[in-house]
Amino acid sequence: MKRIIYFFILFTITTSVSAQEINTLYFMRSIPQSNALNPAIQRNCRVFIGLPALSSMYFDFSTGIAYNDFLTKNNVTNKYDYDIDKLITRLDSKNYFSSSVNINLFSLGLKFKNNLSFTLDVSEKVFARAGIPRDLIKFAWQGNSQFVGKQANFDNFNVDLDYYHELALGVSKKIGQVTVGAKGKVLLGIGNITSKKTELRMTSDPSDFDLTINSDIQINTSGPFAITQKPDSSLNTPEFDENKSVTDIFLNRENMGFALDAGIVYDINDFVSLSASVIDLGFINWKSDVNNISQTGSFTYSGPDANDTTNFFSGIVDSIKNSFKPDPITHDSYSSSLASKIYFGGAFNLNKNISFGVLSRGEIYNKKYSQGFTFSANTHFLKFLSTTVSYTMNDKGYNNFGLGLGLKGGPLQFYIVSDNIPVKPQELSYVNFRFGFNLLFGCKKKKDDTDSRSRNSLLWF
């Protein structure tokens, strides 16, 4: 049992996969990828080309758990020991572990003399999220004596996964002091797991300590794998569908979806700009290789002594496998929503080389809302170098210091950005970073553009 708990902790910290974006990128005036956070942000170059598979590689993971949360120093051995009881006190009632990966396959941007810009992006996106209830860890580690006469809640024990292609076409136009932009996205789904409903409750009888577990579970899946049932209705291990070719999987047009980005930037005066955007307002319809898995039931378990956590927990697992049989699998199409983001930003331009920004970022996913704020200082003293430092407060902590760096030599630009530099790895509970290479052409400023650029830094990212 202890090995199971240890593995769970290490797995969630090192490999877990809320779709994020790097807030620090929003205020980097020289990086074309800032347009991904607000489609109204325009480039200062006439032509932008993202190198295939190299222009933007993004990764994040978030556990909400740092090594300090489950390790305690042993004063005798001077080493750190696992402390699961300490971890339990640090957990919320509902805990989410998430990660996302975004690889841009190709990007193109064109800007015309009438302040009209177009962008084209082709990307691969993966987003995964797991919900782990604190009561489940308490039950697995400490047994059920703590729940005698009470109800343990395992409701958010679930997994969600999205893997899809994205083809995005954007347009923006500056009209006076206002720039507006929009981006339409066509989505082609490859694989999905959606935990539509997960209700799991457990009660422990105060007289004989018998456990009663009630469940109501609905899970939808779509992907190149087969899920079948045994004669007793239990599930076989999912197997990859060998009849599907690589073309069948990656050029599947049955799982179609659409999304919209919209944004605005308003230059109030020579020094202050305000902006707002909504990103990934959309959905995917899943019709290919769909499985609808549901299970409703109740059973009572009488087994080993509740204080014998090793045999007790393994007995529970075996009983659940034998007692909870899914209903017959159906194959009805379904839809899943993207994690939508809402940004509100403001910038104060001290001069053409220094600006300060504040950004509010909200995310809506699965009817849950999370909020964060980022403050940044942005510099562009040298023609080939731009830098940004940032501080972010969000539901993952208040010690998130970020950094952005852009280097340009000739038409080639390299950049790397992160909201949370791991200065203290033992306190790290989430990290994200984006880096890539761009080709930029026609970036030379006209004389009559100099003053405009200094007061419109948000428009010239």
C-alpha positions in Angstrom: 0.0 0.0 0.0 2.8 2.4 0.9 4.4 1.8 -2.5 1.1 2.7 -4.2 0.9 6.0 -2.3 4.6 6.9 -3.0 4.1 6.1 -6.7 1.1 8.3 -6.8 2.9 11.3 -5.3 6.0 10.9 -7.5 3.8 10.4 -10.6 1.7 13.5 -10.1 4.8 15.7 -9.4 7.0 14.5 -12.2 4.6 13.5 -15.0 1.1 14.8 -14.6 -0.4 16.3 -17.7 -5.8 23.6 -16.6 -4.7 24.4 -20.0 -2.4 27.3 -19.4 -0.7 30.0 -21.4 2.3 32.0 -20.4 1.0 35.4 -19.0 4.5 36.9 -19.3 4.3 36.5 -23.1 1.4 39.0 -23.2 3.6 42.0 -22.7 6.6 41.0 -24.9 6.3 43.5 -27.7 8.8 41.8 -30.0 7.5 38.2 -30.0 4.8 37.4 -32.6 3.4 34.6 -30.4 1.9 37.1 -28.0 -0.9 37.3 -30.6 -2.0 33.9 -29.2 -3.2 35.6 -26.0 -4.9 38.5 -27.8 -5.6 38.4 -31.6 -5.7 42.2 -31.6 -2.0 42.4 -30.9 -0.1 43.2 -34.1 3.5 42.7 -35.0 6.0 45.4 -35.9 7.2 43.4 -38.9 5.6 43.1 -42.3 6.2 39.3 -42.6 6.5 36.7 -39.9 7.2 33.0 -40.5 7.3 30.4 -37.8 9.8 27.7 -38.6 8.0 24.3 -38.9 7.8 22.6 -35.6 10.3 25.1 -34.1 8.4 28.4 -33.9 6.6 27.5 -30.7 6.9 24.6 -28.3 4.9 25.0 -25.1 4.7 22.8 -22.0 3.2 23.1 -18.6 2.4 20.9 -15.6 0.7 21.7 -12.4 0.3 19.5 -9.3 -0.4 21.9 -6.5 2.1 19.7 -4.5 5.7 20.6 -3.9 8.4 18.2 -2.6 8.3 20.2 0.7 4.7 19.1 1.1 5.4 15.4 1.6 9.1 15.3 2.8 10.3 15.8 6.3 13.9 16.0 7.4 15.1 13.2 9.7 17.3 14.9 12.3 19.0 11.5 13.1 19.9 10.5 9.6 19.9 14.0 8.2 17.9 12.8 5.2 14.4 13.5 4.0 11.7 10.9 4.6 8.3 10.6 3.1 5.6 12.1 5.3 2.1 11.3 3.8 0.4 12.6 7.0 2.0 15.9 6.4 0.9 15.8 2.7 -2.7 15.1 3.7 -2.8 18.3 5.8 -1.6 20.3 2.8 -4.1 18.9 0.3 -7.4 20.7 -0.5 -10.6 18.7 -0.5 -10.4 18.6 -4.3 -7.0 18.6 -6.0 -6.3 18.9 -9.7 -3.2 17.8 -11.5 -2.9 19.0 -15.0 -0.6 19.5 -18.0 -0.7 20.7 -21.6 1.5 20.5 -24.6 1.3 22.8 -27.6 3.6 22.4 -30.7 3.2 24.8 -33.5 3.8 23.1 -36.9 3.7 26.3 -39.0 2.9 30.0 -38.6 2.6 32.9 -41.0 1.8 36.5 -40.4 1.4 39.4 -42.9 1.0 43.0 -42.1 -0.1 45.6 -44.7 0.3 49.4 -44.9 -3.3 50.0 -43.9 -2.8 48.5 -40.5 -4.5 45.3 -41.5 -2.9 42.0 -40.4 -3.5 38.3 -41.0 -2.2 35.3 -39.2 -2.2 31.6 -40.0 -1.3 28.9 -37.4 -1.3 25.1 -37.5 -0.8 23.4 -34.1 -0.9 20.2 -32.2 -2.5 20.5 -28.8 -2.7 18.1 -25.8 -4.4 18.8 -22.5 -4.9 16.4 -19.6 -6.3 16.9 -16.2 -6.8 14.5 -13.2 -8.9 15.1 -10.1 -7.9 13.5 -6.8 -10.0 13.9 -3.7 -8.3 14.3 -0.4 -10.6 11.8 1.2 -9.3 9.1 -1.2 -5.7 9.6 0.0 -6.8 9.7 3.6 -8.7 6.5 3.2 -5.9 4.7 1.3 -3.2 5.8 3.9 -5.0 5.9 7.2 -7.8 3.4 6.8 -11.6 3.9 7.4 -11.7 4.4 11.1 -11.7 8.2 10.6 -14.9 7.9 8.5 -16.9 5.9 11.0 -20.4 7.4 11.1 -19.4 9.8 8.4 -19.4 10.0 4.6 -16.2 10.1 2.5 -16.5 12.0 -0.7 -14.5 10.7 -3.7 -16.6 12.7 -6.3 -13.8 14.4 -8.3 -11.8 11.3 -8.8 -11.6 11.6 -12.6 -9.5 12.1 -15.7 -10.0 14.4 -18.7 -7.9 14.3 -21.9 -8.0 16.2 -25.2 -5.7 15.7 -28.2 -6.5 17.7 -31.4 -5.2 19.5 -34.4 -5.8 23.2 -34.6 -6.0 25.3 -37.8 -6.4 29.0 -36.9 -6.9 32.0 -39.2 -6.7 35.5 -37.6 -7.3 39.1 -38.7 -6.8 42.4 -36.9 -7.3 46.0 -37.9 -6.3 49.3 -36.3 -8.9 52.0 -36.5 -7.8 55.2 -34.9 -6.9 54.5 -31.3 -8.5 51.1 -31.3 -7.2 47.8 -32.7 -9.7 44.9 -32.9 -8.9 41.3 -33.8 -10.5 37.9 -34.2 -9.3 34.4 -34.9 -11.4 31.5 -36.1 -10.2 27.9 -35.4 -11.0 24.6 -37.0 -10.3 21.7 -34.6 -9.8 18.1 -35.6 -10.0 15.7 -32.7 -7.7 12.7 -32.3 -8.4 11.4 -28.9 -10.5 12.3 -25.8 -11.5 11.1 -22.4 -14.3 13.0 -20.7 -15.4 12.3 -17.1 -19.0 13.4 -17.6 -20.1 12.3 -14.1 -18.2 10.8 -11.2 -20.1 10.5 -8.0 -18.5 8.2 -5.4 -19.5 8.2 -1.8 -18.5 5.9 1.1 -20.0 5.4 4.5 -18.6 3.3 7.4 -21.1 1.6 9.8 -20.3 2.6 13.4 -21.4 -0.8 14.8 -19.5 -3.3 12.6 -17.3 -0.9 10.5 -18.7 -2.4 7.2 -18.3 -0.1 4.2 -21.0 0.9 1.9 -20.0 2.5 -1.4 -22.4 4.1 -3.8 -21.4 5.1 -7.3 -22.8 6.9 -10.3 -20.2 7.2 -13.1 -20.3 8.3 -16.7 -17.2 8.4 -18.9 -17.0 9.1 -22.7 -14.0 8.2 -24.8 -13.0 8.6 -28.4 -9.7 7.4 -30.0 -7.9 4.7 -31.9 -8.3 2.1 -29.1 -10.9 -0.6 -28.5 -12.8 -1.0 -25.3 -14.7 -4.2 -24.9 -16.5 -6.1 -22.1 -16.1 -9.6 -20.8 -19.1 -12.0 -20.4 -19.5 -10.8 -16.8 -19.7 -7.1 -18.1 -16.3 -6.1 -16.6 -14.0 -4.2 -18.9 -11.1 -5.7 -20.8 -7.9 -3.7 -21.0 -8.1 -1.1 -23.8 -6.2 -2.2 -26.9 -4.9 -0.1 -29.7 -6.8 -0.6 -32.9 -4.2 -2.1 -35.3 -6.5 -1.8 -38.2 -6.1 1.9 -38.2 -3.3 3.5 -40.2 -1.4 6.6 -39.2 -3.3 8.5 -41.8 -6.6 7.2 -40.4 -5.7 8.5 -37.0 -4.1 11.9 -37.7 -6.3 12.9 -40.7 -9.5 11.9 -39.0 -12.2 14.5 -40.0 -15.1 12.9 -38.1 -14.2 14.7 -34.8 -14.8 18.3 -35.8 -14.8 21.3 -33.6 -14.7 25.1 -33.8 -13.3 27.8 -31.5 -13.1 31.6 -31.5 -10.6 34.1 -30.2 -11.6 37.8 -30.0 -9.6 40.8 -28.7 -9.3 44.6 -28.5 -6.5 47.0 -27.7 -7.4 50.7 -26.8 -4.6 53.3 -26.8 -6.0 55.9 -24.3 -3.1 58.3 -24.7 0.6 58.5 -25.2 1.3 56.5 -22.1 -1.6 54.1 -21.2 -3.1 51.3 -23.2 -5.9 48.9 -22.2 -6.7 45.5 -23.7 -9.0 42.5 -23.4 -9.5 39.2 -25.0 -11.3 35.9 -24.8 -9.5 32.8 -26.0 -10.6 29.3 -27.0 -14.3 29.8 -26.8 -15.3 26.5 -28.5 -16.0 22.8 -28.5 -15.3 19.5 -30.3 -17.9 17.0 -31.4 -16.6 13.4 -31.0 -18.1 10.9 -33.4 -15.3 8.5 -34.3 -14.7 5.3 -32.2 -16.9 6.5 -29.4 -17.5 4.6 -26.2 -20.0 5.6 -23.5 -19.2 3.9 -20.2 -21.6 4.1 -17.3 -21.9 2.4 -14.0 -24.4 2.8 -11.1 -24.5 0.7 -8.1 -24.0 0.1 -4.4 -22.3 -2.6 -2.4 -21.3 -3.3 1.2 -17.9 -4.6 2.1 -17.0 -6.7 5.1 -13.3 -7.6 5.2 -10.1 -7.5 7.2 -9.5 -5.3 10.2 -9.8 -1.6 9.1 -6.5 -0.9 10.9 -4.7 -3.4 8.6 -4.4 -0.8 5.8 -2.4 -3.1 3.4 -4.9 -6.0 3.2 -7.8 -3.8 3.9 -7.3 -1.5 0.9 -6.3 -4.3 -1.5 -9.5 -6.2 -0.4 -11.6 -3.1 -1.1 -10.0 -2.8 -4.6 -10.7 -6.4 -5.4 -14.3 -6.2 -4.2 -15.0 -3.1 -6.2 -13.7 -4.9 -9.4 -15.9 -7.8 -8.7 -19.0 -6.0 -7.5 -19.2 -2.9 -9.8 -19.9 -4.0 -13.3 -20.4 -1.3 -16.0 -23.6 -1.1 -18.0 -23.4 -2.3 -21.6 -21.2 0.1 -23.5 -22.9 2.4 -26.0 -21.5 4.4 -28.9 -23.3 7.7 -29.0 -21.5 10.9 -30.1 -20.8 13.6 -27.6 -19.1 17.0 -27.3 -16.4 18.4 -25.0 -15.6 22.1 -24.4 -12.2 23.8 -24.5 -10.8 25.6 -21.4 -11.7 29.2 -22.2 -9.5 32.1 -21.0 -10.4 35.7 -20.4 -7.7 38.4 -20.3 -7.8 42.0 -19.2 -4.5 43.9 -19.5 -3.1 47.4 -19.1 0.3 48.9 -20.0 2.0 52.0 -18.9 4.8 53.1 -21.3 7.5 55.0 -19.5 9.2 55.6 -22.9 9.8 53.7 -26.1 12.2 51.3 -24.3 10.5 50.6 -21.0 6.9 49.7 -20.1 5.0 48.1 -17.2 2.1 45.8 -17.5 -0.7 44.3 -15.3 -2.7 41.4 -16.5 -5.8 39.6 -15.2 -6.3 36.0 -16.4 -9.4 33.9 -15.8 -10.0 30.4 -17.0 -13.3 28.5 -17.2 -13.2 24.8 -17.5 -15.8 22.2 -16.6 -18.0 24.8 -14.9 -15.0 25.8 -12.7 -13.3 29.2 -12.7 -9.7 30.0 -11.7 -8.1 33.5 -11.5 -4.6 34.8 -11.7 -2.8 38.2 -11.9 0.5 39.0 -13.5 2.7 42.1 -13.1 5.6 42.7 -15.5 8.4 45.1 -16.4 9.4 45.1 -20.1 12.5 46.5 -21.7 13.8 46.9 -25.3 17.0 48.9 -25.0 18.9 47.1 -27.8 17.6 46.3 -31.2 18.5 42.6 -30.9 17.4 42.1 -27.3 14.2 42.3 -25.4 13.6 41.2 -21.8 10.7 40.9 -19.4 10.5 40.0 -15.8 7.1 39.1 -14.1 5.4 38.2 -10.9 2.2 36.1 -10.9 -0.3 35.3 -8.3 -2.7 32.5 -8.9 -4.3 29.4 -7.3 -1.0 27.6 -7.6 0.8 30.0 -5.3 2.2 33.5 -4.7 5.9 33.0 -5.3 5.8 32.7 -9.1 8.6 34.8 -10.7 8.8 34.7 -14.5 11.3 35.7 -17.2 11.1 36.4 -20.9 14.0 36.8 -23.3 14.0 37.6 -27.0 17.2 37.6 -29.2 17.3 38.6 -32.9 20.2 38.3 -35.4 19.3 39.3 -38.9 15.8 37.8 -39.7 16.2 35.0 -37.1 14.6 35.4 -33.7 14.9 33.1 -30.7 12.7 33.5 -27.6 12.1 31.7 -24.3 9.4 32.6 -21.8 8.2 31.2 -18.4 5.9 32.3 -15.7 7.6 30.4 -13.0 11.4 30.0 -12.9 12.3 27.0 -10.6 14.6 28.9 -8.3 13.7 26.6 -5.4 12.8 23.2 -6.8 11.7 21.9 -3.5 8.8 24.5 -3.5 7.9 23.9 -7.2 4.3 22.9 -7.7 3.9 24.1 -11.3 6.0 25.2 -14.2 5.5 26.4 -17.8 7.7 27.5 -20.6 7.5 28.4 -24.3 10.4 28.7 -26.7 10.9 28.8 -30.4 12.5 30.3 -33.5 10.9 32.8 -35.9 11.8 34.5 -39.2 11.0 38.2 -39.3 11.2 40.5 -42.3 10.4 44.1 -42.9 10.9 45.2 -39.3 12.7 48.5 -40.0 10.9 51.4 -38.5 9.8 54.3 -40.6 10.6 57.7 -39.2 7.0 58.6 -38.8 6.4 55.3 -36.9 8.8 56.1 -34.1 6.5 58.2 -32.0 3.6 55.9 -32.7 5.5 52.8 -31.6 6.6 54.4 -28.3 3.0 55.1 -27.2 1.5 52.0 -28.7 3.7 49.3 -27.4 0.9 46.9 -26.9 0.0 47.2 -30.6 3.6 46.5 -31.7 4.3 43.2 -29.9 
